[in-house]
Amino acid sequence: DKKAIRLPVLPQELYINNSNIMSSVNILRKGEVTIFSGNNTQSGEIASFFPNKDYSFNEYSNVENPFNLAMKFKEWSNIGQLVRFVVTDSNNNININFRVRITDFEYGVKDGTGDIYYNLKWKEYRPVKITKLNNTTTNANSNNNPKKDTSTEDKKEASKQKTHTVKKGDSLWAIAQKYYGKGSEYPKIKNANTSKYPSLKKNNIIYVNWNLIIP
């Protein structure tokens, strides 16, 4: 969080979507039951405008050029910048403080005032922790699941594929940012490796020394 921007005109509304992951299972003679599998990341949306002059309702005076403010938010959205989202009030009834990424930023003008109106959507950021597998577990899995022989054609195809060996501190987002220039493209890498690493079907956790295919 290298630069702090205080919104000059507060949004009229603020709603935060806090949902859970639930799945349904039908059990014989009991019927449908629900299973709780965790929480989705929080998300939300705000709408307001960057004023072109010092209105009486502005939160502060000498507001930065509205176009420059819009370009800063656009840049953060385009590069997947982590942004700390902070909301407080004088009565301490609201205290929101967590890191998010901007998923959508729409802006434009409505009249001749020079004010820039915007609509901003965000989603909570959750860090992914990479756990290193110990040698005992790796060897045991290798013995239980012997490597299958591949055809000569498969070997030729594999030799052409670009791969990435996971290092400490890597994440699917960071790897996608490195190879595609856009972290949000990480599902391409995830989907290309689910057959080799089945745990990716359930989560985004990757482990040191994994050899990921970069499609």
C-alpha positions in Angstrom: 0.0 0.0 0.0 2.4 2.7 -1.3 -0.2 5.4 -1.8 -3.3 6.2 0.3 -6.4 7.7 -1.4 -9.2 9.0 0.7 -12.5 9.2 -1.3 -13.4 12.9 -1.6 -17.2 12.1 -1.9 -18.4 9.2 0.2 -20.6 6.5 -1.5 -24.3 6.7 -0.5 -24.4 2.9 0.1 -21.9 0.2 1.1 -22.9 -3.5 1.0 -20.5 -6.4 1.6 -21.3 -9.8 0.2 -20.3 -12.5 2.8 -21.3 -15.9 1.5 -20.5 -19.5 2.4 -19.7 -22.6 0.4 -22.5 -25.1 0.8 -23.1 -28.4 -0.9 -26.2 -30.6 -0.9 -26.1 -34.4 -0.4 -29.0 -36.8 -0.5 -28.9 -39.5 2.1 -31.1 -42.6 2.0 -34.1 -42.4 4.3 -33.0 -38.9 5.5 -33.3 -36.8 2.4 -31.2 -33.8 1.5 -28.6 -32.5 3.9 -26.2 -29.5 3.5 -22.5 -29.6 4.1 -20.5 -26.5 5.1 -17.2 -26.3 3.2 -15.9 -22.9 4.2 -16.3 -19.2 3.3 -16.2 -17.5 0.0 -14.0 -14.4 -0.2 -15.9 -11.2 0.7 -16.8 -8.9 -2.2 -18.5 -5.6 -2.6 -19.3 -2.6 -4.8 -19.2 1.2 -4.3 -20.3 4.0 -6.6 -19.6 7.7 -6.3 -17.7 10.4 -8.2 -14.5 12.4 -8.1 -15.4 16.1 -7.9 -13.8 18.7 -10.2 -14.3 21.5 -7.7 -14.6 22.0 -3.9 -18.2 21.2 -3.2 -19.5 21.9 0.3 -20.2 18.2 0.8 -16.6 17.1 -0.1 -14.8 15.2 2.7 -11.8 17.5 2.3 -10.7 20.5 0.1 -8.1 20.7 -2.7 -9.1 17.4 -4.1 -6.7 15.9 -6.7 -7.6 16.2 -10.4 -10.6 13.8 -10.9 -9.1 12.3 -14.1 -5.8 11.5 -12.3 -7.7 9.8 -9.5 -9.7 7.7 -12.0 -6.5 6.7 -13.8 -4.9 5.6 -10.5 -7.8 3.2 -9.8 -7.8 2.0 -13.4 -4.1 1.2 -13.1 -4.6 -0.7 -9.8 -7.3 -2.7 -11.5 -5.3 -3.5 -14.6 -2.2 -4.8 -12.7 -4.1 -6.7 -10.0 -2.6 -4.3 -7.3 -3.4 -5.3 -3.7 -5.3 -2.4 -2.1 -6.1 -2.0 1.5 -9.8 -1.2 1.9 -10.5 0.8 5.0 -13.9 2.1 6.2 -14.6 3.7 9.5 -17.1 6.1 11.1 -17.0 8.6 13.9 -19.1 6.4 16.2 -16.9 3.3 15.6 -19.9 1.3 14.5 -18.1 0.3 11.3 -14.5 -0.9 11.2 -13.5 -2.5 7.9 -9.8 -3.1 7.2 -8.6 -5.8 4.8 -6.7 -6.1 1.5 -8.6 -6.4 -1.7 -8.1 -6.5 -5.5 -10.3 -4.4 -7.8 -12.1 -6.7 -10.1 -14.0 -4.1 -12.2 -13.6 -0.3 -12.5 -16.1 1.7 -14.7 -15.8 5.5 -15.0 -17.2 8.3 -17.1 -18.9 11.8 -17.2 -22.6 12.7 -16.9 -22.6 16.5 -17.4 -20.4 19.4 -18.1 -19.1 19.8 -14.6 -15.9 17.8 -15.2 -16.9 15.4 -12.3 -16.0 11.8 -13.1 -18.5 9.2 -11.9 -17.3 5.7 -11.2 -18.5 2.2 -10.2 -15.9 0.0 -8.5 -16.1 -3.7 -7.6 -13.7 -5.4 -5.4 -12.9 -8.9 -3.9 -11.1 -9.8 -0.7 -7.5 -11.1 -1.1 -6.6 -14.3 0.7 -2.9 -15.3 0.7 -2.1 -18.8 -0.4 0.4 -20.6 1.8 2.7 -23.1 0.0 3.5 -26.2 2.1 6.7 -28.1 1.3 6.2 -31.9 1.2 8.7 -34.0 3.1 10.7 -36.6 1.4 9.0 -39.5 3.2 5.6 -38.5 1.9 6.9 -38.0 -1.6 8.7 -41.3 -1.7 5.6 -43.2 -0.4 3.4 -41.6 -3.0 5.9 -42.5 -5.7 5.9 -46.1 -4.7 2.1 -46.4 -4.5 1.6 -44.6 -7.8 4.3 -45.8 -10.2 4.9 -43.6 -13.2 3.3 -44.9 -16.3 5.2 -45.2 -19.6 4.3 -42.7 -22.2 4.4 -43.0 -25.9 7.1 -41.5 -28.0 4.6 -39.0 -29.3 3.7 -37.9 -25.8 7.3 -37.4 -24.9 7.9 -35.3 -28.0 4.9 -33.2 -27.1 6.0 -32.8 -23.5 9.5 -31.6 -24.6 7.8 -28.7 -26.4 5.8 -27.6 -23.4 6.9 -24.7 -21.3 7.2 -25.6 -17.6 7.8 -23.8 -14.3 9.3 -25.4 -11.2 7.5 -24.0 -8.1 9.8 -22.1 -5.7 9.2 -20.9 -2.2 6.9 -17.8 -2.3 5.3 -18.7 -5.6 1.6 -18.7 -6.2 -0.6 -19.4 -9.2 -1.4 -15.7 -9.5 2.3 -14.7 -9.4 3.2 -17.4 -12.0 0.4 -16.3 -14.3 1.6 -12.7 -13.9 5.2 -13.8 -14.9 4.3 -15.7 -18.0 1.1 -13.9 -19.2 1.5 -10.5 -17.7 -1.8 -10.9 -16.0 -2.3 -12.7 -12.7 -6.0 -13.3 -13.3 -5.1 -15.8 -16.1 -4.0 -18.3 -13.4 -6.9 -20.7 -14.1 -5.2 -21.6 -17.4 -2.2 -23.0 -15.4 -4.4 -24.6 -12.8 -6.6 -26.4 -15.4 -3.5 -27.6 -17.3 -2.1 -29.3 -14.3 -5.1 -30.9 -12.5 -4.5 -34.3 -14.1 -0.9 -34.3 -12.8 -1.7 -32.7 -9.4 -5.4 -33.7 -8.6 -5.4 -31.5 -5.4 -5.7 -28.4 -7.7 -9.3 -29.4 -8.4 -10.1 -28.5 -4.8 -7.9 -25.5 -4.1 -5.2 -23.2 -5.4 -2.4 -24.5 -3.2 0.9 -25.4 -4.9 4.0 -26.9 -3.4 7.7 -26.3 -3.8 9.3 -28.4 -6.5 6.1 -29.0 -8.4 6.8 -28.9 -12.2 3.8 -27.0 -13.6 2.9 -26.9 -17.3 2.5 -23.4 -18.7 0.0 -23.7 -21.6 
